[in-house]
Structure formats: structure tokens, C-alpha cells
Amino acid sequence: MTIFRAILLALAAGTFLLVSACQSGTVTQRSDATDVATDQRTAPAYVLGNGDRLRVTVFGHPDLSGEFDVDGSGAISLPLIGQLDALGLTTPELEARIVETLDGDYILNPRVSAEVINYRPFYILGEVGSPGEYPYTSGLTVLNAVAAAGGFTYRANKKVVFIKSVDGAEEQSYTLDTNTAVKPGDTIRIGERIF
């Protein structure tokens, strides 16, 4: 009976350790800029912004199709429709808005496709070989951005990255790993290591 009890206690302890290891930790806010957020930065669904170039296709109507830029006010200018707000929309949302505008008044049951062909650029500063503005590509990570900018300098802190989103007021610090995502319009800063 004691061997059976020892096995049960060992299994219970192992289960407890496994459950506690699987639980996620909490992120604490810290006051100084050198602390690192422990959460991962992932890329959410892409929303349109100033400087994006789109290809809009209205099937069966080549005169309404073409390439259009999201201007400084966040709108695109389409034939027949005119100015249409695109800022902050995903491409499926923009397609639905174009269909809604065209349907009935202009075209019966329009079918529309919208895709981003040129994203707004991202910016990288700090301890990289060639700081500056670079074109964004889908799925870009911080390490890809650093590689595009000529790699790290010998003084670079390779553990932390500071990112200011185009829609954010302040830069946030993130753990620099292979999954840290970059969004179009982001400003990335690679800091200097302390020693």
C-alpha cells in the first residue's frame, strides 16, 4: 500500500509542476525605458494607412479598376465614386465599402477585389549599419529589418528593441527575437548595449 501511495504522490506532484509551468506569466509595467516587455509583438490584421498603394479590381469593368494611392487624408480616389475613406480599414472592409457604394446606383451586383501592392515604409534607427527608411514586406520581423539595414553594429544591444507604431504615442520595448513583428510605418530603434 505504501508503494501505491508513493506513486500517487509522485504523479500528483508531477501534474502540479506541469500545470504551473504551462501557466503564462503576467507583464508588469516599469517606469524606466530600459526594461523589456515580456509579451510578444505579433502583427495583427493589416489596416490601410497613408502612403499605401492599392490595386482595386472591379470585375467586368476595367475602366473602374486600377492602382490607387491612399493620400494624406486617408482616402483613395476611384473613378465614378470619387473620394472614399480607406484609413484604418482592412482590404476586405475596403472591398465591402466599394461594393456598397457601387451596388444599385452604378453597377448591379459588383464584384470587387482590393490588394496592397506597396506598403508604407518602416524606419530603423540606432545601432545598425545603415539607418534609414526601408520598404515594408509582408511578414517582416525586426531581425529581417536589421538585416536590410546592414546588420547590427558592434555596440548594438541584441536583446531589446524599441518600436514606435505609427498610431502610438510612445515607443515600447520588446524582447528582440525571431518572432518580433514589424508593422508598416513603424519606427524601430536598436539601442546601445551598456558594456
VMD Tcl script that draws the C-alpha trace (Angstrom):
set ca {
  {0.00 0.00 0.00}
  {2.89 2.40 0.69}
  {4.36 1.90 -2.79}
  {0.97 2.70 -4.32}
  {0.71 5.85 -2.17}
  {4.25 6.94 -3.16}
  {3.39 6.53 -6.86}
  {0.19 8.59 -6.44}
  {2.08 11.35 -4.63}
  {4.75 11.40 -7.35}
  {2.10 11.63 -10.10}
  {0.26 14.42 -8.26}
  {3.49 16.38 -7.80}
  {4.41 15.93 -11.47}
  {0.97 17.08 -12.59}
  {1.21 20.15 -10.35}
  {4.62 21.07 -11.77}
  {3.39 20.59 -15.35}
  {0.30 22.76 -14.81}
  {2.28 25.53 -13.11}
  {4.88 25.51 -15.90}
  {2.17 25.90 -18.56}
  {0.56 28.93 -16.95}
  {1.50 32.25 -18.55}
  {3.20 34.94 -16.54}
  {1.93 38.47 -16.15}
  {3.56 41.54 -17.58}
  {4.42 44.27 -15.13}
  {4.72 47.93 -16.04}
  {8.03 49.53 -15.19}
  {8.94 53.16 -15.18}
  {12.31 53.25 -16.95}
  {12.74 52.78 -20.70}
  {15.42 50.08 -20.39}
  {13.04 47.44 -19.05}
  {11.70 44.97 -21.56}
  {8.10 43.99 -22.09}
  {7.78 40.24 -21.79}
  {4.95 39.90 -24.27}
  {5.41 39.04 -27.92}
  {4.66 41.59 -30.58}
  {2.65 39.94 -33.31}
  {1.30 41.50 -36.45}
  {-2.47 41.97 -36.37}
  {-4.62 42.17 -39.49}
  {-3.15 44.81 -41.77}
  {-5.01 48.12 -41.83}
  {-4.58 50.65 -44.59}
  {-2.75 53.90 -44.00}
  {-1.30 56.94 -45.72}
  {1.24 56.00 -48.39}
  {-0.14 52.55 -49.21}
  {-0.63 51.75 -52.89}
  {-3.59 49.52 -53.78}
  {-4.76 47.58 -56.78}
  {-8.56 47.67 -56.98}
  {-10.27 45.41 -59.50}
  {-13.96 45.76 -60.32}
  {-14.62 42.56 -62.29}
  {-16.10 43.17 -65.73}
  {-15.34 46.91 -65.53}
  {-11.69 47.60 -66.43}
  {-12.44 51.33 -66.64}
  {-13.18 51.33 -62.87}
  {-10.14 49.21 -61.98}
  {-6.56 50.36 -61.42}
  {-3.86 51.27 -58.94}
  {-4.63 53.91 -56.33}
  {-2.70 55.60 -53.51}
  {-4.05 56.25 -50.03}
  {-3.48 60.00 -49.79}
  {-2.56 62.16 -46.80}
  {-6.19 62.41 -45.73}
  {-6.56 58.60 -45.73}
  {-8.75 58.42 -48.83}
  {-8.46 56.89 -52.27}
  {-9.92 58.48 -55.37}
  {-11.82 55.96 -57.50}
  {-13.42 56.51 -60.91}
  {-17.17 57.06 -60.75}
  {-17.18 57.02 -56.94}
  {-14.67 59.77 -56.17}
  {-13.07 60.05 -52.71}
  {-13.57 57.03 -50.47}
  {-12.15 56.79 -46.93}
  {-9.70 53.89 -46.60}
  {-7.71 54.84 -43.49}
  {-7.90 52.16 -40.79}
  {-9.74 49.62 -42.94}
  {-8.56 46.14 -43.82}
  {-8.69 45.19 -47.52}
  {-11.87 43.08 -47.05}
  {-13.53 46.05 -45.32}
  {-12.50 48.34 -48.20}
  {-13.86 45.83 -50.73}
  {-17.19 45.78 -48.88}
  {-17.32 49.59 -48.80}
  {-16.64 49.82 -52.55}
  {-19.30 47.16 -53.28}
  {-21.80 49.02 -51.08}
  {-21.11 52.30 -52.89}
  {-21.30 50.81 -56.39}
  {-24.22 48.42 -55.83}
  {-27.55 49.51 -57.25}
  {-26.70 53.10 -58.18}
  {-23.89 52.30 -60.59}
  {-23.48 48.54 -61.09}
  {-25.75 45.58 -60.39}
  {-24.08 43.07 -58.02}
  {-20.49 44.34 -58.35}
  {-17.59 42.03 -57.50}
  {-14.53 43.85 -56.17}
  {-11.03 42.81 -55.20}
  {-8.52 45.03 -53.38}
  {-4.91 44.22 -52.59}
  {-1.95 46.18 -51.25}
  {0.87 46.30 -53.80}
  {3.16 48.76 -51.96}
  {3.07 49.15 -48.19}
  {4.14 52.33 -46.43}
  {7.81 52.11 -45.37}
  {9.27 51.40 -41.95}
  {12.15 53.30 -40.34}
  {15.11 51.90 -38.45}
  {17.47 53.91 -36.24}
  {20.28 53.32 -33.80}
  {22.93 50.66 -33.82}
  {22.54 49.27 -37.34}
  {24.86 49.55 -40.34}
  {22.64 51.85 -42.44}
  {19.82 53.55 -40.51}
  {17.01 54.96 -42.64}
  {13.74 54.27 -44.44}
  {13.09 50.85 -45.97}
  {10.20 49.29 -47.90}
  {7.89 47.07 -45.86}
  {7.22 43.49 -46.94}
  {4.51 41.23 -45.58}
  {5.62 39.16 -42.57}
  {8.59 41.41 -41.73}
  {10.31 40.82 -38.38}
  {12.80 43.01 -36.51}
  {15.67 40.69 -37.44}
  {14.72 40.98 -41.14}
  {14.62 44.77 -40.75}
  {18.06 44.81 -39.11}
  {19.44 42.65 -41.92}
  {18.01 45.06 -44.53}
  {19.72 47.93 -42.68}
  {23.17 46.33 -42.84}
  {23.09 44.29 -39.63}
  {23.95 45.20 -36.05}
  {26.91 47.40 -35.17}
  {29.36 46.03 -32.60}
  {27.75 48.27 -29.93}
  {24.18 47.03 -30.54}
  {22.04 45.61 -27.77}
  {20.80 42.39 -29.36}
  {18.31 41.55 -26.61}
  {15.95 44.54 -26.67}
  {14.27 46.53 -29.44}
  {12.29 49.76 -29.13}
  {9.35 50.19 -31.51}
  {7.10 53.21 -32.02}
  {3.99 52.37 -34.01}
  {2.63 54.91 -36.46}
  {-0.56 55.03 -34.39}
  {1.19 55.04 -30.99}
  {2.32 57.98 -28.89}
  {5.42 56.40 -27.32}
  {7.90 53.70 -28.20}
  {7.58 50.35 -26.45}
  {10.37 47.93 -25.60}
  {10.19 44.30 -26.70}
  {12.38 41.25 -26.41}
  {14.35 41.02 -29.64}
  {13.78 37.54 -31.02}
  {12.99 35.92 -34.34}
  {9.23 36.48 -33.95}
  {9.14 40.19 -33.07}
  {6.88 41.62 -35.80}
  {7.20 44.94 -37.63}
  {4.19 46.81 -39.00}
  {4.23 49.33 -41.85}
  {5.10 52.82 -40.66}
  {6.87 51.55 -37.51}
  {10.00 53.28 -36.26}
  {12.46 50.71 -34.88}
  {15.34 51.73 -32.64}
  {18.21 49.40 -31.80}
  {19.81 50.63 -28.60}
  {23.40 50.54 -27.47}
  {24.49 47.88 -25.01}
  {25.84 49.01 -21.65}
  {29.13 47.12 -21.81}
}
mol new
graphics top color blue
foreach p $ca { graphics top sphere $p radius 0.5 }
foreach p [lrange $ca 0 end-1] q [lrange $ca 1 end] { graphics top cylinder $p $q radius 0.2 }
display resetview
